[in-house]
Amino acid sequence: MTASGRSETTDDLLAALLDGMDAALCAFDSDGVITHWNREAERILGWSAAEAVGRKGFDGWAVRAADAQDVQDRLMAAQQVPGRQVHEFALLTKDGGRVLVRTQSAGVPGADGKPAGVYCAFSEVHAQIDLERSIALSEALMEDASWGVVIVDVDLRPAVVNAHAARAFGSGRTTLLGRPLGELLAQGVEELEGALQHVLAEGAPPAPVELWVSVRGPEGVRRRCWRCGFLRLASPLAEEPVPLGVGLLFQDVTEARQAQMDTAQLRFRSHQLYRAGRAAAECEDPAEAAAVRLEFALAGFAEHALIDVLDVPVRESVREPGLPRLLRWAASPPGLAGLPEPGAIPVPYEPGHPALQALDRTGSVRSSAPRGVADGAWAGARRWPEGAAHALCTVLRSRGRSLGTLTFLRGPSRAAFERADAAYAEEVAARVAADLDLAGR
């Protein structure tokens, strides 16, 4: 290829690069004559390259006469100082309108190192401000936002994490990057990944979504409720939207949701006690009333309930040494396989049994199978149904005497009993004990 051919190819490449830029660009030689003018400059001002190239400065066509010299001096001054110079000018469009532009200009040195001209990139001020706002918003979200922000790539791995989200995960920002969500969450991974995949395929849901997750942290696993919003991220540079990932914005609302759940639970249990009292009042037999109260107490609370009574009610001051003799009085629901039937034969509880502990403490005792999984051997040794995984034993007290114990049992699909559950069980036990005392009279 000849030198002239290479020069033409270089010029074509330069023209293509300039015309493909998103910013408007023009260049001046050392005398202030325009040498380059790209398509974005033509779009903003309306002047074509053929009309612009070869003119000296903007005087008489792209700027008001009163401003022309000042604009020219400020642009060409970039030859004499290092770095880029930023200015704002009001330029004229071809149809006579005015547009405020922000320029970045810098000197172009020649082969001998002396100033050879100036290049000037410019854009409409409102577009530049929009871009700066977008950048500022991104930086603020990644640093100071009161919401957790996680950018998840198409492989569903964190690519960017802000400070709030890092604190929610209990880890450093860089530590979280690129790790599978299954390593960060003990529970709720399937729901979160399903939501992210839906956003990638279908777009963001119309409203925030609340997800319960268990976060692995240095202090152990923490159960949290996150109110999540999702944004599908697509490249603005592609002709067709190309997914870059998903923006996950979340806020921890655990305390508020737990308070709502506790309030709803307390309201339900109070209503159950009220209904049980109304139903028990219609029973002529106090023993029947106790059974009715037990059935109402089971709803939403436990799968099974057992009542064991002392063959002789005792006061704390006259308790005899040795294990108390507990007789099975009732089981709800009735007919549980493998359990002692109600009757006069004592239930063979071993020393240290939770029911015996409840009698000894005159309070409640909670117990769970190892890892909260149903264990037939664990339940069988305690004379409970095979499917039991969690137990709550409380004492039946009336007129200063211990009448026996009340045991509630849950399966492995439910959570272990908590303090609030013990308070409810004690309230039920007090009412059942009053019925049993009356029946004994």
Residue, then its C-alpha position, 0 to 999 in steps of 0.5 A: m500500500t502506498a503512503s497516500g493509501r495509508s494516509e487515506t485509510t487513517d483519515d477514514l478511520l479517524a472520521a469513523l471514530l469521530d462520527g461514532m462518538d456519543a459526545a460532540l467534538c470539534a477541533f481547531d488548528s493553532d490559528g483557530v480554524i475548525t479542522h474536525w466536526n463530528r455527527e453529534a456536533e451536527r445533531i446538537l447545533g444543526w451545522s454539518a461538517a461541510e458547513a463548519v470545517g474551514r471556518k475560523g472560530f464560531d464568530g458569525w454563525a455558531v455564537r453571538a457576535a458579542d460573545a464570539q471573542d470571549v469564547q474564542d479566547r477561552l477555547m484557544a487558551a487551552q493550548q497554553v495550560p496543561g490538562r483539560q479546561v471546562h467551560e459553559f457557553a451559549l451557542l447558536t443552532k442553525d435554525g437560530g435557537r440557543v443551546l447551553v453547552r458544557t465544553q472540555s477542551a485541551g491543547v494538541p501538541g505538534a510533532d515538535g512539542k509546540p501547540a498545534g491546536v485544540y480539541c473541544a468535546f461538548s454536550e448539552v448542559h442538561a444532558q451532562i447534568d443528567l449523566e452527573r446525576s446518574i453517576a452521583l446516584s450510583e455512588a450514593l447508593m453504593e456508599d450512603a444508602s439506607w437500603g441494602v443494594v446488591i448488583v447480581d450478575v447473570d450467574l446470580r453472584p454478587a458483583v457490587v455490594n454497598a456498605h449497608a448490604a455488607r452489614a446485613f450479610g455480616s461480612g466485608r464488601t469485597t468478601l461477598l463478591g462472586r460467591p454463590l448465594g447459597e454460601l451467604l444464606a442458609q434458608g431462603v436461597e431458592e426463593l431469592e434466586g427464583a425472584l432474580q431469575h424471574v426478573l432476568a427473564e420477565g422484568a421487575p415485579p410491579a411491587p416490592v416483595e418480602l422474603w424471609v432468609s437466614v443469613r450466615g454470619p460470624e455470629g451464627v445464622r440469623r433469621r431476617c425478613w427483607r423487603c426487596g425491590f428488583l431492577r433488571l439491568a440492561s446495557p445502554l450500548a447494545e441495539e437490543p437490551v442485553p441483560l447485565g444482571v439484576g439490581l437488588l434493593f432491600q430493607d430489613v423489616t424483621e422487627a416490624r414483621q415480627a411485631q405484627m406476627d406476635t400481635a396477630q398470634l396474641r390476638f388469636r390465642s386470646h380469642q381461642l381462650y375466650r371461645a374455650g371458656r364459652a364452650a367449657a361453660e356449657c359443659e355440666d361435667p368439669a372433666e369434659a370442660a377440661a377436655v374442651r379447653l385442651e382441644f381449643a388450645l391445640a389449634g395453631f399451637a401444637e399437634h398433640a397434648l397430654i394430661d398426666v395427673l398425680d395419684v395424690p395432689v401434693r403441696e410443695s411443703v409436704r412433697e415426699p422423696g422419690l419420683p412422683r406417680l403420674l397417671r395418664w388422664a387424657a390425650s388429645p387427639p385421643g387414640l395415639a398409638g404406642l402411648p399409655e392409655p388413661g387409667a390407674i397405671p402410672v406412666p413409666y417416666e424416667p428420672g429427668h423427664p421434662a414432665l417430672q422437671a416441670l413438677d419439680r420446678t413448678g413451672s414450664v420446661r421446653s425440650s427438642a430432639p437433636r437438630g429439631v428432627a423427629d427421632g423415634a428413639w428420642a420420643g419413645a424414651r420419653r413416652w411421646p409419639e414417634g413424630a414428636a420433635h419439640a415438647l413443652c411441659t408445664v405444671l397443673r396448679s390449683r389452690g396451691r397444689s400440684l395436680g399433674t402436668l400438661t404436655f404439648l408436642r410439635g412435629p419437626s415441620r414446626a419451630a421449637f417452643e419459645r417463651a411466649d408459647a410457655a406463657y400461653a401454655e401456662e394460661v391454658a394449664a391454669r384453666v384446665a387445672a381449675d376444671l380438674d380440681l373441680a372434677g376431683r371434688 
